[in-house]
Each structure stands twice: as C-alpha cells, then as structure tokens.
Amino acid sequence: QVQLVESGGGLVQAGGSLRLSCAASGGIFRIIVRAWYRQAPGKQRELVAAITSAGSTNYADSVKGRFTFSRDNAKNTLYLQMNSLKPEDAAVYYCNIKSLSSPYDYWGQGTQVTVSS
C-alpha cells in the first residue's frame, strides 16, 4: 500500500525557515510528476513546486527564490526547503505524486505551516 507521510511543519516567525519532508513507501512506479501543494483556509489548493520525470523543476511565482524542492531517491523522500517565510505562506502543505501506474494521484496527509508576523 502506497503511503506519503509529510513532516516538518510548525510555527515559525516571518523571515524564518522550515524544511518539509515527504517519505514515500509502498513502491510507486512510472512516476511522471512529484509535487508540493498547499491550501490555506478558505482558499483552493495551489501548486507550490513540481519536479517532472524529465528533471525540470517549476515553482509558483510566489515562492520563487525562497523555496527549493529536492529529493533523495535512496530514501524515497521529497523535501521542500522554505526560506524567508511570509505570513501568506501559512497553509497545510501536501506532497503529491502522479504516476502512469495509477489513475489517481497519491497524496500525503498534509503538514501545517504557520507563519507569525
């Protein structure tokens, strides 16, 4: 059974940093996209960053230059390094994997990020 488990969220002051992790287990094959999304209260879930199978990384304009998406294949873990955090970055962050082997996306349970001003 595939599981994605996020961790690393918490409360941080504006200007601070957090590193989110997403550990994948259960074996996911034919991955085409790995991504981080976030959802703030009352807002739609939005894409934060994505890495395609071709290796290109894309970021939302709002996080460019502040967030870095990386992965450790040996550990089956995705990371989102978030620097210079702003109150508007506060949200529940989810990792997401799209695979040709499944008609459904894989999602983690989410990790809360709170940024105080």
N, C-alpha and C positions, 0 to 999 in steps of 0.2 A: 504494500500500500504506500503510495506516494505521500510524503509529508514535507511541507515547508514550514520551518519554525523561525520566526523573527525574534531578535533580541536587541538590546542596546538602547532602547528608547528611554526617555526620562525627562526630567525637568532641568533646563539649562537657562542661563541668563542670555539675553541678546548679546551677540558677538561671540558666544561660546561655540563649542564643537561637540558633536556626538558621532559615534560610528555605529551604524546599524549592521547587523549580521542576519543572514538568512541561510539556515542549514537545510539542505535538501537530502531526503532519504527515500529509499524505496525504488530508486532507479528510474530515471526519466531519459528516454531515448529520442533521437531525432529532434532535438531542441532547435527551434528557429529564433526565438527571442527570449532573453532574460530581462526582467524589468523591475523597477520600483515605481509604485504608485503611492499617492497619498489622498486622504479625504479629510477635509476639515468639516466641523459641524455646519450643517445647512448647505454644504456645497457638494458638487459632484466629484467623484473620484477622478483624479487627474494623473497623467503620466509625468513622472519626475525624470526618469532616465531609463535608457534601454541599451542593451548590447545585442546586436544581431549575430547570427551564426557566422556571418562573414567577418565579424570582429569590429564592426564600426559601433561607436558609442554616440548616443544622442542625448542631449539634455534639454529640459524645458528652459525657456529663456530666463525664467525667474530664478533658476538655480545655477546657471552657467557661471563658471569661475569660482563657485563656492562649494559645490558638491562634486564628489568623484565616485564613480561606480567602478568597482573592481571585483574580481572573482579569484578564488583559489580552487582550481579544478581538483587538486589532490584531496581537498577537504569537502568538496561539493558544497562550497559556501560562497555566497554573494555578500558583498559589503557595499555600504553607502557611507562614505565619509562626508560629513556635513560640517562645514566651517562657516564662520561669520553668520551664525544663525540669526534670523529675524523673527519677530512675533508672528508674521504671516506664514512662517514655515510650520507653525504648530498644526499638527494633524495626526491622524493614525496613518502609519506608513505600512504598506503591504509589498511583499515581494511577489512576483508573478513570473510564471514560465509558460511559454507557448510551445507546444510540441506537435509534430505531424503525427505522432502516435496516439493522440487523444483529441476528440472533438471539443473538449473543454479545456480551458486554461486551468493551470494549477495556481492556487493562492495560499498564502500563509494566513495566519490568524490576525496579523497586524500588531504593531507596537506603537504605543503612544509617545509622541514627541510634544513637549510643552515648552514654549519659549517665553520667558518673562521679560518684560520691558524695563 
